[in-house]
Amino acid sequence: MSYADILQDTLEYIDAHLGEELDLGLLAARAGFSPYHFIHVFRFGVGYTVMDYVRRRRLAFAAAELSSDRRILDIALEYGFETHSGFSRAFRRHYGCSPETYRTHAHTGTPELPSLSHIKKYNTGGIVMEPKFVTRPAFKIAGYSIRTKNTDGQNSTDIPAFWGRYIQDGRCDKMHKENFLKSHTEYGASCFAMEADGSFLYAIGCEPKDGAAIPEGYEVFEIPAATYAVFSSPPADGAGFTASIQGTWGYIFNEWFPKSGYEYAEGGADFELYDERCVGETGKVCDIYIPVSKKG
């Protein structure tokens, strides 16, 4: 069964059991994944953290029920909220109004089940990619970061825009003139300080020399020691480079992981590595490092 099929089955199960106890451990076990691996697979495929998605579905179904004459407390209890006030706060945060106001002015039908057919759409040029495996000790990068989310593909917009600003506003040139750099290889690293809402830091930086003083204005991040599966994106020209990288990510999660016998290693950070192969406008290649461990 493909990851898309597993996730679609998970979404159907969530909808059928919204009034019951649902948690990360139960849903991960049902999907056949460790909780940590499931977090990454679900966020990549669905665009939300697991429990944020559950909360959103409960609110969506509750909103549909508000078109009936049922008591709001009864609706809240049915969809896992313990009190009227707790339901009202969650509803207002999500819909921008109270359940009472929504009942008066808005009505909606039963929410449709999301389709995950989109996660099968990726472009790797028809190339079957097999990774190489490398083990790296912990290391540091110094540079800049933004906070973004996978929700609704936000990171797919935020991260390329961040690279564009980094190059255009002079920070790229400035950093590569610094004498603290160990090399000019650049890293784009994800999953620092993952928050409950699914947001994470994405950092652009270079490795500093051992013991070098880092000037004010730079952030320093430590990449944990890990064994990595390393994928090289298909060579691409110009604007196609970003699509090639995103297509490689799609291949990793939709094709390689399900058949590999590996899962995303707990506590790791994935990163993209940009070296001399990224210079110029033709045949550009990026390496993607994914921290992995053998399935138990």
Secondary structure, DSSP 8 states (H G I E B T S, - for coil): --HHHHHHHHHHHHHHTTTS---HHHHHHHHTS-HHHHHHHHHHHHSS-HHHHHHHHHHHHHHHHTTSSS-HHHHHHHTT-SSHHHHHHHHHHHHSS-HHHHHHH-----------GGGG----TT-----EEEEE--EEEEEEEEEEE-GGGHHHHHHHHHHHHHHHTSHHHHHHT-TTEEEEEEEEEEEES--TTSEEEEEEEEEE-TT----TT-EEEEE--EEEEEEE---B-TTHHHHHHHHHHHHIIIIIHHHHSEEE-TT---EEEE-GGGSSSSSB--EEEEEEEE--
